[in-house]
Amino acid sequence: MSIVSSVTALEQIHQMPLREKLLVLEAIWDDISREEENLEVPQWHKDILDERERMVADGKAQFIDWDAAKKQIKEATE
């Protein structure tokens, strides 16, 4: 895709109603998930996930619900 057509596509996306944007986003994720085996996860990301899994298994960390997570993120970034 050329730069000009990319800019045009982005302009079209900006003009779309939110509902349509969400439908496009869902379609993109569905398309990506069909090629999941081709996605390469960096080792540093695997290491972080493994460490978090160990912490949960050892009782040193726990899961929180999404609302609490959003609140923590918001407080950390303000």
C-alpha contacts under 8 A as a table, 3 or more apart, distances in Angstrom:
res1	aa1	res2	aa2	distance
1	M	5	S	6.34
1	M	6	S	6.44
2	S	5	S	5.33
2	S	6	S	6.13
3	I	6	S	4.99
3	I	7	V	6.15
4	V	7	V	5.21
4	V	8	T	6.23
5	S	8	T	4.94
5	S	9	A	6.04
6	S	9	A	5.04
6	S	10	L	6.17
7	V	10	L	5.06
7	V	11	E	6.16
8	T	11	E	5.08
8	T	12	Q	6.24
9	A	12	Q	5.07
9	A	13	I	6.23
10	L	13	I	4.98
10	L	14	H	6.21
11	E	14	H	5.12
11	E	15	Q	6.46
12	Q	15	Q	5.22
12	Q	16	M	6.46
13	I	16	M	5.21
13	I	21	K	6.92
16	M	20	E	6.14
16	M	21	K	6.23
17	P	20	E	5.47
17	P	21	K	6.41
18	L	21	K	5.00
18	L	22	L	6.23
19	R	22	L	5.21
19	R	23	L	6.39
20	E	23	L	5.03
20	E	24	V	6.24
21	K	24	V	5.13
21	K	25	L	6.08
22	L	25	L	4.94
22	L	26	E	6.09
23	L	26	E	5.10
23	L	27	A	6.21
24	V	27	A	5.02
24	V	28	I	6.18
25	L	28	I	5.09
25	L	29	W	6.27
26	E	29	W	5.15
26	E	30	D	6.13
27	A	30	D	5.06
27	A	31	D	6.17
28	I	31	D	5.07
28	I	32	I	6.16
29	W	32	I	5.01
29	W	33	S	6.01
30	D	33	S	5.16
30	D	34	R	6.51
31	D	34	R	5.39
31	D	35	E	7.07
32	I	35	E	5.34
32	I	36	E	6.40
33	S	36	E	4.86
35	E	38	N	5.52
35	E	39	L	7.05
36	E	39	L	5.31
37	E	40	E	7.86
41	V	45	H	6.69
41	V	46	K	6.95
42	P	45	H	5.39
42	P	46	K	6.59
43	Q	46	K	5.01
43	Q	47	D	6.12
44	W	47	D	5.03
44	W	48	I	6.37
45	H	48	I	5.19
45	H	49	L	6.32
46	K	49	L	5.16
46	K	50	D	6.04
47	D	50	D	5.09
47	D	51	E	6.13
48	I	51	E	5.14
48	I	52	R	6.22
49	L	52	R	5.11
49	L	53	E	6.13
50	D	53	E	5.07
50	D	54	R	6.22
51	E	54	R	5.07
51	E	55	M	6.23
52	R	55	M	5.05
52	R	56	V	6.32
52	R	61	A	7.66
53	E	56	V	5.23
53	E	57	A	6.20
54	R	57	A	5.03
54	R	58	D	6.04
55	M	58	D	5.09
55	M	59	G	6.15
55	M	60	K	4.95
55	M	61	A	5.29
56	V	59	G	5.09
56	V	60	K	5.84
56	V	61	A	4.69
56	V	62	Q	5.53
56	V	63	F	7.85
57	A	60	K	7.65
58	D	61	A	7.67
59	G	62	Q	6.99
64	I	68	A	6.37
64	I	69	A	6.47
65	D	68	A	5.51
65	D	69	A	6.32
66	W	69	A	4.94
66	W	70	K	6.11
67	D	70	K	5.17
67	D	71	K	6.26
68	A	71	K	5.07
68	A	72	Q	6.25
69	A	72	Q	5.11
69	A	73	I	6.18
70	K	73	I	5.09
70	K	74	K	6.06
71	K	74	K	5.12
71	K	75	E	6.15
72	Q	75	E	5.16
72	Q	76	A	6.08
73	I	76	A	5.10
73	I	77	T	6.21
74	K	77	T	5.30
74	K	78	E	6.22
75	E	78	E	5.46
